[in-house]
Amino acid sequence: MDYDLFKPQPIEVLNAIWAQSKGRQIYLPTLLRSTDTWMEGPAWLPPNVGSSFFDRPDEVDYYFTPLKFDGKRRRQFIGNPGVIFADLDGDHREDYDDMPPSIAIATSPGHYHAYWFLDTPAPADLWEQYAKGWTQEIGGDPAGWDITQVLRVPGTINHKYGNEVQIVSFRPERTYPLYAFPKATMRPVLERRARPPRSVSLRGTLIEDGFADDLLPLTARYWLTVTPEELRALGKIDRSAIMWQTEKALISSGYTIEETYQLMYFTAINKWVDEPEKLWAEIIKAAS
């Protein structure tokens, strides 16, 4: 991806992204490094966010919602989105034909977030079809298009890799009609293998006795049966990545979406116990 020679300040980039969509407010979640604590934070009214908000670069990982809301950061409160974004992790397609991004941001070596401005904000249901379709088309992260997504703030530090999140290109004059993007199609990641019906346990974190399933990788079986005490003993781990890998393993081994949801909900690794709709949405994406 080519770097522009001249770039605006990070806050200008954020305001340009926020200006594309309908809605009153945005969210700026943070991750405190010392305690690995995620803070959703209050809603902000753009463009009233100043650079001073990002004044703890050595202590905090900063994120932002590229879309705007009229309430909590929930799908039902979303305003009409006016930007499509994708998480490009190195396996993506570099050739976008006649649709280069309006903004590109490098979040870590070889890893980018790209934004395509729409000429007109679209209803959320319609936007989701094309946002997902574009991610599928260019080989972006299948979990990176979600309507409530948060992404790293340009100009701040990605402490996971120790690098600054850099603005690659800023071309807000590039806008596209929604229908220029491809619609989503259901593409199973792996062909599901037929398996007989089975009952799903709802008791605690452990799956019922006799769970041994040769179709499911040992790593996934471990995370499905790990106890809260064992999980705490492991220290700092990336629960999001573990959940995603386990969900994909269940789906590709032949479990239905409903079975996968029930099995995942009662595991110790589930970070969405109090927000089950997020777990459901994540599993839907894992199955697509």
MOPE-V351503 format. One record per residue. N is the residue number from 1. PHI is phi in radians with two decimals (* if undefined). Layout:
# MOPE-V351503
<<N/PHI> <N/PHI>>
This chain:
# MOPE-V351503
<<1/*> <2/-1.35> <3/-1.64> <4/-1.28> <5/-1.29> <6/-1.91> <7/-2.37> <8/-1.38> <9/-1.24> <10/-0.94> <11/-1.15> <12/-1.18> <13/-1.14> <14/-1.05> <15/-1.12> <16/-1.15> <17/-1.16> <18/-1.11> <19/-1.17> <20/-1.35> <21/-1.96> <22/-1.44> <23/2.17> <24/-1.72> <25/-2.47> <26/-2.21> <27/-2.16> <28/-2.23> <29/-1.18> <30/-2.36> <31/-2.11> <32/-1.42> <33/-1.09> <34/-1.08> <35/-2.08> <36/0.94> <37/-1.76> <38/-1.63> <39/-2.06> <40/-1.14> <41/1.36> <42/-1.36> <43/-1.32> <44/-2.09> <45/-1.80> <46/-1.23> <47/-1.68> <48/-1.51> <49/-1.58> <50/-1.76> <51/-1.07> <52/-1.13> <53/-1.10> <54/-1.70> <55/-1.80> <56/-2.21> <57/-1.10> <58/-1.50> <59/-2.00> <60/-2.31> <61/-1.66> <62/-1.83> <63/-2.31> <64/-2.56> <65/-1.59> <66/-1.24> <67/-1.81> <68/-2.06> <69/-2.27> <70/-2.02> <71/2.81> <72/-1.15> <73/-1.32> <74/-2.34> <75/-1.02> <76/-1.21> <77/-1.87> <78/-1.25> <79/-1.43> <80/-1.14> <81/-1.24> <82/-2.14> <83/-2.56> <84/-1.80> <85/-2.24> <86/-2.52> <87/-1.77> <88/-1.86> <89/-1.89> <90/1.92> <91/-1.71> <92/-1.48> <93/-1.49> <94/-1.43> <95/-1.56> <96/-1.77> <97/0.96> <98/-1.73> <99/-2.27> <100/-1.16> <101/-1.18> <102/-1.29> <103/-2.47> <104/-2.28> <105/-2.32> <106/-1.57> <107/-1.70> <108/-2.85> <109/-0.96> <110/1.33> <111/-2.15> <112/-2.28> <113/-1.97> <114/-2.18> <115/-2.27> <116/-2.04> <117/-1.37> <118/-1.56> <119/-1.30> <120/-2.57> <121/-1.01> <122/-2.08> <123/-1.00> <124/-1.02> <125/-1.06> <126/-1.24> <127/-0.97> <128/-1.06> <129/-1.08> <130/-1.48> <131/-1.12> <132/-1.19> <133/-1.07> <134/-1.19> <135/-1.05> <136/-1.11> <137/-1.13> <138/-1.74> <139/1.31> <140/-1.35> <141/-1.05> <142/-1.14> <143/-1.72> <144/-1.67> <145/-1.83> <146/-0.96> <147/-1.18> <148/-1.77> <149/-1.00> <150/-2.04> <151/-2.28> <152/-1.21> <153/-1.39> <154/-1.10> <155/1.54> <156/-1.77> <157/-1.77> <158/-1.57> <159/-1.24> <160/-1.11> <161/-2.01> <162/1.35> <163/-2.07> <164/-1.41> <165/-1.36> <166/-1.86> <167/-1.36> <168/-1.59> <169/-2.57> <170/-2.41> <171/-2.29> <172/-1.12> <173/-1.26> <174/-1.40> <175/-2.26> <176/-2.40> <177/-1.24> <178/-0.97> <179/-1.30> <180/-1.32> <181/-1.60> <182/-1.33> <183/-1.35> <184/-1.21> <185/-2.22> <186/-1.39> <187/-2.22> <188/-1.01> <189/-1.14> <190/-2.32> <191/-1.13> <192/-1.29> <193/-1.73> <194/-1.09> <195/-2.61> <196/-1.20> <197/-1.05> <198/-2.57> <199/-1.46> <200/-1.98> <201/-1.34> <202/-2.06> <203/-1.75> <204/1.01> <205/-1.65> <206/-1.73> <207/-1.35> <208/-1.02> <209/-1.01> <210/1.36> <211/-1.19> <212/-0.67> <213/-2.32> <214/-1.14> <215/-1.40> <216/-1.75> <217/-1.00> <218/-1.03> <219/-1.06> <220/-1.14> <221/-1.07> <222/-1.09> <223/-1.20> <224/-1.28> <225/-1.98> <226/-1.13> <227/-1.55> <228/-0.99> <229/-1.16> <230/-1.13> <231/-1.13> <232/-1.10> <233/-1.17> <234/-1.32> <235/1.35> <236/-1.33> <237/-2.35> <238/-1.60> <239/-1.11> <240/-1.04> <241/-1.14> <242/-1.14> <243/-1.06> <244/-1.06> <245/-1.14> <246/-1.21> <247/-1.07> <248/-1.09> <249/-1.14> <250/-1.11> <251/-1.07> <252/-1.25> <253/-1.54> <254/1.93> <255/-1.28> <256/-1.28> <257/-1.04> <258/-1.14> <259/-1.12> <260/-1.06> <261/-1.05> <262/-1.15> <263/-1.12> <264/-1.22> <265/-1.05> <266/-1.68> <267/-1.68> <268/-1.23> <269/-1.43> <270/-1.18> <271/-1.60> <272/-1.97> <273/-1.01> <274/-1.55> <275/-2.35> <276/-1.06> <277/-1.13> <278/-1.25> <279/-1.11> <280/-1.04> <281/-1.10> <282/-1.12> <283/-1.21> <284/-1.01> <285/-1.19> <286/-1.12> <287/-1.53> <288/-1.69>>
